[in-house]
Amino acid sequence: MEMVNEDVLRKTKQWRGYVQAKLGFRNHWYPIFFSSEVNEGKPVSTKLLGENILINRIDGDVFVIKDRCLHRGVPLSQKLECYTKDTITCWYHAWTYQWKDGLLCDILTDPGSRRVGKLKLKTYTAQEAKGLIFVFMGDIDPPPLSHDVPPNFLDDNMAIHGIKTKVNSNWRMGAENGFDSTHVFIHKDSQMMPENETVVPLGFSPNRGEENKMVTLVKGDEGPTGVFDNLGAHSRPIFEGTIQGEPVVHSVMGGDKRIALQISIWLPGALKVDPFPDPSLIQFEWYVPRDETSHWYFRTLGRRVENPVEEAAYEKEFHEHWKPLSLHGFNDDDIWAREAMQTFYEDDWGWVNEQLFEADRNIIAWRKLASEMNRGIQSPSDL
């Protein structure tokens, strides 16, 4: 993996750290699986921040280890061999590790080796919340999970359901697409607006002279760090697109439901849209770095529920209505848009050659905040 060109970093110094973060930010919590994807005694492999990892559930608890044998560097997942529930054995030379701490506890081909009990495979801290498995990628003592998720996600009465998709673009394409206040133009043909009785404008024209009001920064010491997009309150929504004064395209007026009143993005890369896609729902989504050219897109919708009956009703409504209508019918447009951007930014010069405009002020604020407030940049040397 190549480091970012120094000429690029010099020309983008105001958000240098963000440009360097091809593989994301180290020492942060990231969602990596839904809880339902990791079953008892059935290890699954994945890639997170460029690192290959293995996840297993033992007696209900989740354990995470590096997917690379210390002996000759082969992936343990190439042929999973777990002769006891607490260990995993490398298929090549039978080095055997404990899931709980990565300790090399046995070598089946040489039980008397002095290596036994002396070496440890890297392990990662995991935590389950709201039906997702979060993994802490880093080397410091993990902060509370609440410092790395959007506000309200962990509320006791917030029921969460969602989906995960691999997207073939860098995670920053995902984050900036989600927080981009004029990208809504790509959704103008979505069936969600008429079917959901709402309207989304083609974009927003910022009120000139109010640039300093367009974002609010939150630098959390005891909570998450992020940026609120205030453009909606300091702009004019555009419902009719014109070329040389002639109308050429209109927003679809589906009804008078008010949604997306508050949009914010939070370290290490999570969006909150409140409310969305309905006044009763909040969308929380993550752009989780997989490697330099792909990310995991977690799309979740939250609703406040008061009892198990309401929670069950919401789960049914999510799968039958909101998942196809909004998460696919609306957000699938975001996927191809991100993938279309990837080539331009892949060699890093896109950060220099792009031409931003007034409505991108929120994206600029996000880049600067992320560069300043992240807990570390994942580099190829960490892999």
C-alpha positions as CSV (number, residue, x, y, z in Angstrom):
1,M,0.0,0.0,0.0
2,E,1.4,3.4,-1.0
3,M,1.7,6.4,1.3
4,V,0.1,9.6,0.2
5,N,2.3,11.7,-2.1
6,E,4.0,14.5,-0.1
7,D,3.1,17.1,-2.8
8,V,-0.6,16.2,-2.3
9,L,-0.2,16.6,1.5
10,R,1.5,19.9,1.1
11,K,-1.3,21.2,-1.1
12,T,-4.0,20.0,1.2
13,K,-2.4,20.9,4.5
14,Q,-5.6,22.3,6.0
15,W,-7.0,18.7,6.1
16,R,-3.8,16.8,5.8
17,G,-4.7,14.1,8.4
18,Y,-7.9,13.4,6.6
19,V,-6.1,12.9,3.3
20,Q,-3.7,10.6,4.9
21,A,-6.5,8.5,6.4
22,K,-7.0,6.1,3.4
23,L,-7.5,3.3,5.8
24,G,-9.5,5.3,8.4
25,F,-8.7,6.4,11.9
26,R,-7.0,4.2,14.5
27,N,-8.1,4.0,18.2
28,H,-11.8,4.2,17.4
29,W,-14.8,1.9,17.6
30,Y,-16.3,0.6,14.3
31,P,-19.3,-1.6,13.6
32,I,-18.2,-4.7,11.7
33,F,-21.1,-7.2,11.8
34,F,-24.7,-7.4,12.9
35,S,-24.9,-9.6,15.9
36,S,-27.0,-12.1,14.0
37,E,-24.1,-12.7,11.6
38,V,-21.8,-14.2,14.2
39,N,-23.1,-17.5,15.6
40,E,-21.9,-19.6,18.5
41,G,-18.7,-21.5,17.6
42,K,-18.8,-20.4,13.9
43,P,-15.8,-18.0,13.3
44,V,-16.2,-15.5,10.5
45,S,-13.4,-13.5,8.8
46,T,-13.5,-10.0,7.5
47,K,-11.3,-7.0,6.8
48,L,-11.4,-3.7,8.8
49,L,-9.0,-0.8,8.4
50,G,-7.0,-3.0,6.1
51,E,-6.5,-5.6,8.8
52,N,-7.7,-9.2,8.4
53,I,-9.5,-10.3,11.5
54,L,-11.5,-13.3,12.8
55,I,-14.5,-13.1,15.0
56,N,-16.0,-15.9,17.0
57,R,-18.8,-16.2,19.6
58,I,-18.0,-18.4,22.7
59,D,-20.6,-18.9,25.4
60,G,-22.4,-15.8,24.0
61,D,-19.4,-13.5,24.2
62,V,-17.6,-12.2,21.1
63,F,-13.9,-12.5,20.6
64,V,-11.7,-11.0,17.9
65,I,-8.2,-12.0,16.8
66,K,-5.8,-11.2,14.0
67,D,-6.3,-13.5,11.0
68,R,-2.6,-14.3,10.5
69,C,-0.6,-17.0,12.1
70,L,2.6,-15.8,13.8
71,H,4.6,-18.7,12.4
72,R,4.6,-18.2,8.6
73,G,1.9,-15.5,8.2
74,V,-0.8,-17.5,6.6
75,P,-4.5,-16.6,7.2
76,L,-6.1,-18.9,9.8
77,S,-9.4,-18.4,7.9
78,Q,-7.9,-20.2,4.8
79,K,-9.1,-23.5,6.5
80,L,-10.7,-23.0,9.9
81,E,-9.7,-25.7,12.4
82,C,-11.1,-25.3,16.0
83,Y,-10.6,-28.5,17.9
84,T,-11.8,-26.9,21.2
85,K,-14.3,-24.1,21.6
86,D,-11.7,-21.9,23.2
87,T,-9.0,-22.2,20.6
88,I,-8.1,-22.0,16.9
89,T,-5.4,-24.1,15.3
90,C,-3.5,-23.1,12.2
91,W,-4.1,-25.5,9.4
92,Y,-0.5,-25.4,8.2
93,H,1.8,-26.3,11.1
94,A,-0.8,-26.6,14.0
95,W,0.1,-23.5,16.0
96,T,-2.8,-23.1,18.4
97,Y,-4.1,-19.9,19.9
98,Q,-6.6,-19.0,22.6
99,W,-9.5,-16.8,21.4
100,K,-9.6,-14.8,24.7
101,D,-6.1,-13.5,24.7
102,G,-4.3,-14.8,21.5
103,L,-1.9,-16.8,23.6
104,L,0.0,-19.5,21.7
105,C,-1.1,-22.3,24.0
106,D,0.0,-25.3,22.0
107,I,1.8,-26.5,18.9
108,L,0.3,-29.8,18.0
109,T,3.3,-30.8,15.8
110,D,5.9,-29.9,18.4
111,P,4.3,-29.9,21.9
112,G,7.7,-29.2,23.6
113,S,8.5,-26.0,21.7
114,R,9.8,-23.1,23.8
115,R,7.6,-20.8,21.7
116,V,4.5,-22.2,23.5
117,G,3.2,-19.8,26.2
118,K,5.6,-17.1,25.0
119,L,3.9,-15.6,22.0
120,K,0.5,-13.9,21.5
121,L,-1.6,-13.2,18.5
122,K,-3.0,-9.7,18.4
123,T,-6.5,-9.5,19.9
124,Y,-9.1,-6.7,19.6
125,T,-11.8,-5.5,22.0
126,A,-15.4,-6.1,20.9
127,Q,-18.7,-4.8,22.3
128,E,-22.3,-5.5,21.2
129,A,-24.9,-2.7,21.2
130,K,-28.2,-2.3,19.4
131,G,-27.8,-5.5,17.5
132,L,-24.3,-4.6,16.1
133,I,-20.8,-5.8,16.9
134,F,-18.3,-3.0,17.4
135,V,-14.6,-3.6,17.3
136,F,-12.0,-1.2,18.8
137,M,-9.1,-0.9,16.3
138,G,-6.1,0.5,18.1
139,D,-3.5,0.3,20.8
140,I,-4.8,2.5,23.6
141,D,-7.4,1.7,26.3
142,P,-10.7,1.9,24.5
143,P,-12.9,4.9,25.4
144,P,-16.6,4.4,26.0
145,L,-18.5,3.3,22.9
146,S,-20.7,6.3,23.4
147,H,-17.8,8.5,22.3
148,D,-17.7,7.0,18.8
149,V,-21.4,6.7,17.9
150,P,-23.9,9.5,17.0
151,P,-26.0,11.0,19.8
152,N,-29.2,9.0,20.7
153,F,-28.0,5.8,19.0
154,L,-27.5,4.1,22.3
155,D,-30.7,5.4,24.0
156,D,-32.5,2.7,26.0
157,N,-35.7,3.1,24.1
158,M,-34.1,3.3,20.6
159,A,-34.8,0.1,18.5
160,I,-32.4,-0.3,15.7
161,H,-32.6,-2.4,12.5
162,G,-30.5,-2.2,9.4
163,I,-28.4,-3.7,6.6
164,K,-24.7,-3.9,5.6
165,T,-23.3,-3.6,2.1
166,K,-19.8,-3.6,0.7
167,V,-19.2,-0.5,-1.5
168,N,-16.3,-0.3,-3.9
169,S,-15.0,3.1,-2.9
170,N,-12.9,4.6,-0.2
171,W,-14.7,5.2,3.1
172,R,-14.3,9.0,2.6
173,M,-16.4,8.9,-0.5
174,G,-19.1,7.4,1.6
175,A,-18.8,10.0,4.4
176,E,-18.8,12.9,2.1
177,N,-21.6,11.6,0.0
178,G,-23.8,11.2,3.1
179,F,-23.0,14.6,4.4
180,D,-23.2,16.4,1.1
181,S,-26.1,18.8,1.2
182,T,-26.5,19.1,-2.6
183,H,-26.1,15.4,-3.5
184,V,-29.8,15.0,-3.0
185,F,-30.1,15.8,-6.7
186,I,-29.2,12.1,-7.4
187,H,-32.4,11.1,-5.5
188,K,-34.8,13.1,-7.6
189,D,-36.1,10.0,-9.3
190,S,-36.5,7.9,-6.1
191,Q,-39.9,6.4,-5.5
192,M,-39.6,7.1,-1.8
193,M,-40.8,10.7,-2.1
194,P,-44.2,10.0,-3.6
195,E,-44.8,6.8,-1.8
196,N,-43.7,8.3,1.6
197,E,-45.7,11.5,1.1
198,T,-42.7,13.8,1.4
199,V,-40.5,16.0,-0.7
200,V,-36.8,16.4,-1.0
201,P,-35.5,19.5,-2.9
202,L,-33.0,19.3,-5.7
203,G,-30.4,21.0,-3.5
204,F,-29.9,24.1,-1.3
205,S,-28.5,27.5,-2.3
206,P,-26.7,29.0,0.7
207,N,-27.7,32.4,1.9
208,R,-24.8,34.7,1.1
209,G,-23.3,36.4,4.1
210,E,-24.4,33.6,6.5
211,E,-21.4,31.3,5.8
212,N,-20.3,31.4,9.5
213,K,-23.6,30.0,10.5
214,M,-23.7,27.0,8.2
215,V,-22.0,24.5,10.6
216,T,-21.8,23.8,14.3
217,L,-18.7,21.9,15.6
218,V,-19.0,19.6,18.6
219,K,-15.7,18.7,20.1
220,G,-16.7,16.1,22.7
221,D,-14.7,15.4,25.8
222,E,-17.4,13.3,27.3
223,G,-19.2,12.3,24.1
224,P,-18.9,12.1,20.4
225,T,-17.1,14.6,18.2
226,G,-18.8,15.8,15.0
227,V,-20.3,18.5,12.8
228,F,-23.9,19.7,12.4
229,D,-24.9,20.9,9.0
230,N,-27.0,24.0,9.4
231,L,-27.4,24.7,5.7
232,G,-31.1,24.0,5.7
233,A,-31.7,26.9,8.1
234,H,-29.4,29.3,6.2
235,S,-30.3,28.5,2.6
236,R,-33.0,28.5,0.0
237,P,-34.2,25.0,-1.0
238,I,-34.3,24.5,-4.8
239,F,-37.4,22.8,-6.1
240,E,-37.0,23.7,-9.8
241,G,-33.9,23.3,-11.8
242,T,-33.3,25.7,-14.7
243,I,-30.8,26.0,-17.5
244,Q,-30.5,29.5,-18.9
245,G,-33.7,30.4,-17.2
246,E,-35.8,27.6,-18.6
247,P,-37.2,25.0,-16.2
248,V,-35.8,21.5,-16.9
249,V,-36.4,19.4,-13.8
250,H,-38.6,19.6,-10.7
251,S,-38.6,17.9,-7.3
252,V,-41.3,15.3,-6.8
253,M,-43.9,16.7,-4.4
254,G,-45.0,13.6,-2.5
255,G,-46.6,15.3,0.4
256,D,-45.9,17.5,3.4
257,K,-44.0,15.3,5.8
258,R,-41.0,17.1,7.1
259,I,-37.8,15.1,7.2
260,A,-34.0,15.6,7.4
261,L,-34.3,18.6,9.6
262,Q,-31.0,17.9,11.3
263,I,-28.0,16.3,9.6
264,S,-24.7,15.6,11.4
265,I,-21.5,13.5,10.9
266,W,-19.4,12.0,13.8
267,L,-16.0,10.5,14.2
268,P,-14.8,8.1,13.1
269,G,-17.3,8.2,10.2
270,A,-21.0,8.0,11.1
271,L,-24.0,10.0,9.9
272,K,-27.2,10.9,11.7
273,V,-30.2,12.2,9.8
274,D,-33.0,13.2,12.2
275,P,-35.7,12.5,11.2
276,F,-35.4,10.3,8.2
277,P,-37.0,8.8,6.2
278,D,-40.1,9.4,8.3
279,P,-40.9,11.8,11.2
280,S,-40.9,8.7,13.5
281,L,-37.5,7.5,12.4
282,I,-33.8,8.5,12.7
283,Q,-31.2,7.2,10.2
284,F,-27.8,6.3,11.6
285,E,-25.2,5.1,9.0
286,W,-21.5,4.2,9.1
287,Y,-18.8,4.2,6.4
288,V,-16.4,1.7,7.8
289,P,-13.0,1.4,6.1
290,R,-12.4,-2.1,4.6
291,D,-9.3,-1.2,2.7
292,E,-8.1,1.7,0.5
293,T,-10.7,1.1,-2.2
294,S,-13.7,-0.3,-0.4
295,H,-15.9,0.3,2.7
296,W,-18.7,-1.4,4.6
297,Y,-21.9,0.7,4.4
298,F,-24.0,0.2,7.5
299,R,-27.5,1.6,7.0
300,T,-29.7,1.5,10.2
301,L,-33.0,3.1,11.1
302,G,-34.0,3.8,14.7
303,R,-37.4,4.3,16.3
304,R,-38.3,5.0,19.9
305,V,-40.4,2.2,21.3
306,E,-42.0,1.9,24.7
307,N,-42.5,-1.9,25.0
308,P,-41.8,-5.3,23.3
309,V,-45.1,-5.1,21.4
310,E,-44.1,-1.8,19.8
311,E,-40.6,-3.1,19.1
312,A,-41.9,-6.2,17.3
313,A,-44.3,-4.1,15.3
314,Y,-41.4,-1.8,14.2
315,E,-39.2,-4.8,13.2
316,K,-42.0,-6.0,10.9
317,E,-42.5,-2.6,9.5
318,F,-38.8,-2.1,8.9
319,H,-38.4,-5.3,6.9
320,E,-41.7,-5.0,4.9
321,H,-41.7,-1.3,4.2
322,W,-38.6,0.8,5.1
323,K,-35.9,-1.5,4.1
324,P,-37.1,-1.8,0.4
325,L,-38.5,1.7,0.2
326,S,-35.8,3.8,1.8
327,L,-32.6,1.8,2.5
328,H,-32.7,0.3,-1.0
329,G,-35.1,2.5,-2.9
330,F,-33.3,5.7,-1.8
331,N,-29.8,4.9,-0.5
332,D,-28.8,2.5,-3.3
333,D,-28.4,5.7,-5.4
334,D,-25.6,6.7,-2.9
335,I,-23.7,3.5,-3.6
336,W,-23.2,4.0,-7.3
337,A,-22.5,7.7,-6.7
338,R,-19.6,6.9,-4.4
339,E,-18.2,4.3,-6.7
340,A,-18.3,6.8,-9.6
341,M,-16.1,9.2,-7.5
342,Q,-13.5,6.5,-6.6
343,T,-11.4,6.7,-9.7
344,F,-10.9,10.5,-9.4
345,Y,-9.6,10.3,-5.8
346,E,-7.8,6.9,-6.0
347,D,-4.4,8.4,-6.8
348,D,-4.9,11.1,-4.1
349,W,-4.7,14.0,-6.6
350,G,-8.5,14.3,-6.6
351,W,-8.1,16.1,-3.2
352,V,-6.0,18.7,-5.0
353,N,-7.8,18.9,-8.3
354,E,-11.4,19.0,-7.0
355,Q,-13.3,22.4,-7.3
356,L,-15.5,22.8,-4.3
357,F,-18.3,25.4,-4.1
358,E,-20.2,27.3,-1.4
359,A,-22.5,24.5,-0.4
360,D,-19.5,22.3,0.4
361,R,-18.7,24.3,3.5
362,N,-20.0,21.5,5.7
363,I,-17.7,19.0,4.0
364,I,-14.7,21.3,4.5
365,A,-15.6,21.6,8.2
366,W,-15.8,17.8,8.5
367,R,-12.4,17.3,6.9
368,K,-10.8,19.8,9.2
369,L,-12.4,18.5,12.3
370,A,-11.6,14.9,11.4
371,S,-8.0,15.9,10.8
372,E,-7.7,17.7,14.1
373,M,-9.7,15.4,16.5
374,N,-9.1,11.9,15.3
375,R,-7.2,9.6,17.8
376,G,-4.7,8.3,15.2
377,I,-4.4,7.5,11.5
378,Q,-4.3,3.9,10.4
379,S,-1.2,3.4,8.3
380,P,0.2,0.4,6.3
381,S,2.7,-0.2,9.0
382,D,-0.2,-1.1,11.4
383,L,-1.3,-4.0,9.2
